[in-house]
Amino acid sequence: MTDAMDDPAAIPAPASYHWTPALQRDFLEHVAGTGSVRIAASRVGMSPSAAYQLRQRAEGAAFRLGWAAAVLLARGRLADELLDRAIFGHEETTIIMREEGRASSSAAAATRGSASRCSRGSKRQGRMGQRCR
């Protein structure tokens, strides 16, 4: 067997696509890590269509096999992440930008109203369920 058969990355890429073996490896690592062809292509400075074209060509047989393996790795990682989020939840922070001086929501206005009642020192419960002390 030749070295090219032992190491699929050693198969030269078509000159028209400028896919070097190192570039192919980097692309496949990014696909395995992100699961996204678009992101992987942009990280190695190539277009997604160039990656798909190389995968379809006879010269891209090793690349095609590596791509399939990378997708399997990515799916496993993403499945683990989805299961983790399903079990433990996922916290997300959303920031809403408003004009200066305006309430960001009606709930904020209600909270301010109850906070002002609580500041009077009463022992009753505020509008939003907060306890006044």
N, C-alpha and C positions, 0 to 999 in steps of 0.2 A: 504494500500500500504506500501511496505517496503521503507527504506531509499534509497536503490539501485535504485528503480523505480523513486524516486523523483530527485535524483542526478545521472545522467548517469556516471559521473566521479567516482562514488563510486563503480561501477562494477569492480571487480578485473580483472586485465589483466592476460593472460596466463603466467605462470611462465617461459615457454621456451623463451618468447620474452622479458621479463624483462620490460614490459611497465607498469609502475605504473600509477595510476590515475593522479598524479601531472605531470608526464612526458607526458602523453597524452594531458593534458590541455596546457602545454607549447608548445608542437608540434602544436596543433590546433591554438594557438595564433600566432605562427610564420607563419603558412600557411595563416591565415587571413591577416597578415601584409605584407607578401612578395608574396604570390600567388605561391610559389615554394615549392614543396614537398622535393626536394633535399636540398635546403637551410634550411628548417625547420628541416629535419632529422639531418643534420650535426650540427645544433645549439643545439639539445638535445642529441647528442652523439649516435644516432641510424642510421641505414642504411635506405635508401628509400625503399628497398625491404622488410625490417622488418615491415615498416609502411603499405605497401600494403598488406602484409600477414595478419597482425592484422585486417585490414579493411575487409578482405574476410572471416575471421573466425566468427563463431556464437558468440563467446565471445566478439567480437569486434563490436557488433551491435550499441551500443551507440557511439563508436568511429567513426563508419561509418556515423552516423547522424551528429555528430559534424564536421566531415570532410566536408560533403556536405554544412553545414552552413558556415564553414570557407572559402570554395571556393567561395560561393556567396558573402561574404563580400569582399574577395580579388578582385573578378571581378568588383564589383562596384567601389572600390577604384582605380583599374587600368583603368577602363573606364573613370573615372573623370580625371585622370592624362593624358590619351591620348587626351581627348577633350581639356584640358587646353593647351597641347603642340600644338595641331592643330590650336587653336585660337591664342595663344601668341608666339608660336615658342619655340625652345629649343636651348640654347647656349651651345656649346661644345668646349672645348679647346683641341687641339692636339699638342703634343710636338714631334718634329722630331729630333732625335739625329744624328748629322753628325760628320765626322772627323774634327778635329781642323783645322781652316783656310780655309775650303771649304764652298761655299755658300750652304744654305739649299734648295734653289730652284732657277730656272731661274728668277722667279719674284723678288727674293731678289737681284740678280745681277743687274737686270734692275733698281730696286729702288736705289741701291747704285750709279749706273751711273747717274741717274737723280739728286740724292742728291748732287753729286759732281758738276754738272753743276749749280745747284741752289746756291751752296756756293760761286760761283763767283759773286753773286750780280745781276744777270740778272733778268729782269721782265717777261720773257717768261714762258711758261708752261712746266713742266718736262715730261718725258716719261710716267710715270705711272699716269698721270692726276693731279699731285700735282702742286700747284701754287708756283712759285718762287717769293720771295718778295725782 
